[in-house]
Amino acid sequence: MQDTPEPAPYHQAMINAEGAPTRTLTIVLPESDWRALRAAEPDAVAWLQARIRERLASAGPQSRTYTPPAAGATETFWGDDDY
């Protein structure tokens, strides 16, 4: 009988479909910039998350509420970006 491999250790928020909605960000960086960031901040992803949280905390509660633009008033190619 063979041992069954352990399931991959996913973060609970990644597999919990009932949790709060999330957004995945993709940042395009040259490899040299990524290496420089990792040299300065070994956990670059957690560092970026912390900067976002700090910014939201300093902005006050009103700026944390999203108000969609008026119908037909798309400012970017992606429009409301809510799919």
Secondary structure, 3 states (H helix, E strand, C coil): CCCCCCCCCCCHHHHCCCCCCCCCCCCCCCHHHHHHHHHHCCCHHHHHHHHHHHHHHHHCCHHHCCCCCCCCCCCCCCCCCCC
